[in-house]
Amino acid sequence: MKKHLIFVMLLALMGGAFAQNQGTKEYVSALITFRADSNVPQDSLDKYGVIIQTRSGRMANALIEAEQYQAFLMSNLVERVQPSTRVFLHTNQLNDKGVYTVDSRSHHDVKAKDNPERREDVRRHMIPEEDIRNDEAKGWYLGLMLGGSSNYMAVKQAMWDGKWYSQRGLNLEARFGYQFNEWIGIRSGLNLVSKNYSTDLSIPFNGVTNSYQTYHQNQYLQLPVMADLSIGGESVRIHFMAGGYAAFWASHYRDGYVYVPGDSRPYSGWTYRFVKGYDKRFDAGLAGGIGLTMKVTPAWQLHFEGNYYHGLISTAAKPYKTYNRTWTFGMGLTYHF
């Protein structure tokens, strides 16, 4: 008799569970990153029972039918899926746009559509916009920057009297970097930057003091590495950069009167040949800057920025010490993967 009673109770429990789950479906609540080259056709999403609730760029907060979950992971639509919880929803609790999602509890027991108290267990709980932006911002980017430069030569231990003047030039940069999240990143790039200047020096020669006005055009290949901290919203952000740089002095062109020991004749349009032991072609120092970015599309950003490079290595070993002080400014586009 006792065995029969236990058997009947088990049947009742199974029947209750079966009745309870009638009209319900099991879903996985997930944050999805779609592939960059995926157009995400709606019929493909329907095939996997995916109900999109919010969308920002390649990101989406969605409910996926549990029985289709593994198939969806294997599809060529997604790059990454971050599941949060598994839930049971009554089919009538999803409106025609499928906007319902779940709270932080792991399971929801929804018995019937006509039970409003039970329906409150399932409520709107969108993923915070900040989390979506952080996940969107994370990753590598490449770009191209074009602008100008202004260089001043800081002189110590001058051998001759005279003046040194800043001159302008061009700056071209192939930019690359990595964003750890929306706020912090690291950036670098290969620059071709002009570090030009001019001089008006009074140089004594054979008892006579001559004035030498010379224009110096210098091209450097430069590699800056800077931390990138940003503030602002999703579309427009302000960036603050700080770090250092290393550079190689690639070429030097002189125009005007140039002093050559033992010969005071003027030269014009002279490509300078570097002198070993006199010229220091390696340059390095501190770097910093400020910039503004504007999101054009989810992948493309427009940049406006200015940077300062403070040289710590003299360009000459003798007869005096000269240090580059360079400003660059410009704009460009970057593509975020």
Buried (B, 14 or more C-beta within 10 A) or exposed (E): EEEEEEEEEEEEEEEEEEEBBEBBBBBBBBBBBBBEEBEBEEEBBEBBBBBBBBBBBBBBBBBBBBEBBEEBBEBEBBEBBEEBBBBBBBEEBBEEEBBBBBEEEEEBEBBBEEEEEBBEBBEEBEBEEEBBBBBBBBBEBBBBBEBBBBBBBEBEEEEBEBEBBBBEBBBBBBBBBBBEBBBEBBBBBEBBBBBBBBBBBEBEBEEEEBEBBBBBBBBBBBBBBBEBEBEBEBEEBEBBBEBBBBBEBEEBBBBBBBBEEEEBEEBEEBEBEEEEEEBBBEBBBBBBBEBBBEBEEEBBBBBBBBBBBBBEBBBBEEEEBBBBBBBBBBEBBBBBE
